[in-house]
Amino acid sequence: MTIPFDFCILEYAKYYYNSAMKNIVLFTLLIVCQTALAQSILKGRVISGDTQNPLPSVSVYLNNTSLGTITNEKGEFTIRKIPAVKFRLVASLVSYETYERMLDPHDIADTVFIISLKP
């Protein structure tokens, strides 16, 4: 009994397709895990530009995202889960000029930002 040539080609194609699909799934999982691990934390402190005193209740957020927070009584803030793409950091408080700065997530590692708001 011999196996038809067409059958061998079909079995090889199935094996190759399954192998390629496994590689695609593994590659996708690798990218997703890397993106999840690449998220970082942004920490900082907001002070008054004229008195250098900490400013509580300042709204600090990443523009065009849902990520943000309000400074505590010491003017400190922490924003978690920073995406691995460039973003615009915004800090605002009534009767002070709004602060805006473009940031690269690779530049924020182990950095505490000091934001000075002008009255």
The 8 nearest C-alpha neighbors of each residue, nearest first, counted from 0:
[[1, 2, 3, 4, 6, 7, 5, 8],
 [2, 0, 3, 4, 6, 7, 5, 8],
 [1, 3, 4, 0, 6, 7, 5, 8],
 [4, 2, 6, 5, 1, 7, 8, 0],
 [3, 5, 7, 6, 2, 8, 9, 1],
 [6, 4, 8, 3, 7, 9, 2, 10],
 [5, 7, 9, 3, 4, 8, 10, 2],
 [8, 6, 10, 4, 9, 5, 11, 3],
 [7, 9, 11, 5, 6, 10, 12, 4],
 [8, 10, 6, 12, 7, 11, 5, 13],
 [11, 9, 13, 7, 12, 8, 6, 14],
 [10, 12, 8, 14, 13, 9, 15, 7],
 [13, 11, 9, 15, 10, 14, 16, 8],
 [14, 12, 16, 10, 11, 15, 17, 9],
 [15, 13, 11, 17, 12, 16, 18, 10],
 [14, 16, 18, 12, 13, 17, 19, 11],
 [15, 17, 13, 19, 18, 14, 12, 20],
 [18, 16, 20, 14, 19, 15, 13, 21],
 [17, 19, 15, 21, 16, 20, 14, 22],
 [18, 20, 22, 16, 21, 17, 15, 23],
 [21, 19, 23, 17, 22, 18, 16, 24],
 [22, 20, 24, 18, 19, 23, 25, 17],
 [21, 23, 25, 19, 20, 24, 26, 18],
 [22, 24, 20, 26, 21, 25, 27, 19],
 [23, 25, 27, 21, 22, 26, 20, 28],
 [26, 24, 22, 28, 27, 23, 21, 29],
 [25, 27, 29, 23, 28, 24, 22, 30],
 [28, 26, 24, 30, 29, 25, 23, 31],
 [29, 27, 31, 25, 30, 26, 32, 24],
 [28, 30, 26, 32, 27, 31, 33, 25],
 [31, 29, 33, 27, 28, 32, 34, 26],
 [32, 30, 28, 34, 33, 29, 35, 27],
 [33, 31, 35, 29, 34, 30, 28, 36],
 [32, 34, 30, 36, 35, 31, 37, 29],
 [35, 33, 37, 31, 32, 36, 30, 38],
 [36, 34, 32, 33, 37, 38, 31, 82],
 [35, 37, 33, 38, 34, 32, 39, 31],
 [38, 36, 34, 35, 33, 83, 39, 82],
 [39, 37, 81, 80, 82, 36, 35, 83],
 [38, 40, 81, 80, 37, 79, 41, 82],
 [39, 41, 79, 78, 81, 80, 42, 77],
 [40, 42, 78, 77, 79, 107, 39, 43],
 [43, 41, 77, 111, 76, 112, 40, 78],
 [42, 44, 112, 111, 76, 113, 75, 77],
 [43, 45, 75, 113, 74, 76, 114, 112],
 [44, 46, 114, 74, 54, 115, 113, 53],
 [47, 45, 53, 115, 54, 52, 51, 114],
 [46, 48, 51, 116, 52, 50, 49, 115],
 [49, 47, 117, 115, 116, 51, 50, 46],
 [48, 50, 47, 51, 117, 118, 52, 116],
 [49, 51, 52, 47, 48, 46, 53, 117],
 [52, 50, 47, 46, 48, 49, 53, 115],
 [53, 51, 50, 46, 47, 54, 48, 49],
 [54, 52, 46, 74, 73, 45, 47, 55],
 [53, 55, 74, 46, 45, 47, 52, 57],
 [56, 54, 72, 74, 71, 70, 57, 73],
 [57, 55, 70, 69, 71, 58, 54, 72],
 [58, 56, 92, 70, 69, 55, 91, 59],
 [57, 59, 69, 91, 90, 68, 56, 92],
 [60, 58, 90, 68, 67, 89, 69, 57],
 [67, 61, 59, 89, 66, 88, 62, 68],
 [60, 62, 88, 87, 66, 64, 67, 89],
 [61, 63, 87, 64, 60, 88, 89, 86],
 [64, 62, 61, 65, 87, 86, 66, 60],
 [65, 63, 66, 62, 61, 60, 67, 86],
 [64, 66, 67, 63, 61, 60, 62, 68],
 [67, 65, 64, 61, 60, 78, 68, 79],
 [60, 68, 66, 59, 78, 61, 65, 69],
 [67, 69, 59, 58, 60, 78, 70, 76],
 [70, 68, 58, 56, 57, 59, 71, 76],
 [69, 71, 76, 74, 56, 75, 57, 55],
 [70, 72, 74, 55, 73, 75, 56, 69],
 [73, 71, 55, 74, 70, 54, 56, 75],
 [74, 72, 71, 75, 53, 55, 54, 70],
 [75, 73, 53, 54, 55, 70, 45, 44],
 [76, 74, 44, 70, 73, 71, 43, 45],
 [75, 77, 70, 43, 42, 44, 69, 71],
 [78, 76, 42, 41, 79, 43, 40, 75],
 [77, 79, 41, 40, 67, 42, 68, 76],
 [80, 78, 40, 81, 39, 41, 77, 66],
 [81, 79, 38, 39, 40, 82, 78, 66],
 [80, 82, 39, 38, 79, 40, 83, 41],
 [83, 81, 38, 84, 80, 39, 104, 37],
 [82, 84, 104, 38, 37, 81, 85, 34],
 [85, 83, 82, 104, 86, 103, 81, 105],
 [86, 84, 103, 102, 104, 83, 101, 87],
 [85, 87, 102, 101, 84, 88, 61, 103],
 [86, 88, 101, 62, 100, 61, 102, 89],
 [87, 89, 61, 100, 99, 60, 101, 62],
 [88, 90, 99, 60, 98, 59, 61, 87],
 [91, 89, 59, 98, 58, 97, 57, 60],
 [92, 90, 97, 58, 57, 98, 89, 59],
 [91, 93, 57, 95, 94, 58, 97, 90],
 [92, 94, 95, 91, 96, 57, 97, 118],
 [93, 95, 118, 92, 96, 117, 91, 97],
 [96, 94, 118, 93, 92, 117, 116, 97],
 [97, 95, 117, 116, 118, 98, 94, 91],
 [98, 96, 91, 90, 95, 99, 89, 92],
 [97, 99, 90, 89, 91, 96, 116, 100],
 [100, 98, 89, 88, 87, 97, 90, 101],
 [99, 101, 88, 87, 102, 89, 98, 86],
 [102, 100, 87, 86, 88, 99, 103, 85],
 [103, 101, 86, 85, 87, 100, 104, 88],
 [102, 104, 85, 105, 106, 86, 84, 101],
 [105, 103, 106, 107, 83, 85, 84, 102],
 [104, 106, 103, 107, 108, 83, 102, 84],
 [107, 105, 104, 103, 108, 102, 110, 109],
 [108, 106, 110, 104, 105, 109, 41, 103],
 [107, 109, 110, 106, 105, 39, 104, 40],
 [110, 108, 107, 111, 42, 41, 40, 106],
 [111, 109, 107, 108, 112, 42, 41, 106],
 [112, 110, 43, 42, 113, 109, 44, 41],
 [111, 113, 43, 44, 110, 114, 42, 41],
 [114, 112, 44, 43, 45, 115, 111, 46],
 [115, 113, 45, 44, 46, 112, 116, 43],
 [114, 116, 46, 48, 47, 45, 113, 117],
 [117, 115, 48, 47, 95, 96, 46, 114],
 [116, 118, 48, 96, 95, 47, 115, 49],
 [117, 95, 94, 96, 116, 48, 47, 49]]
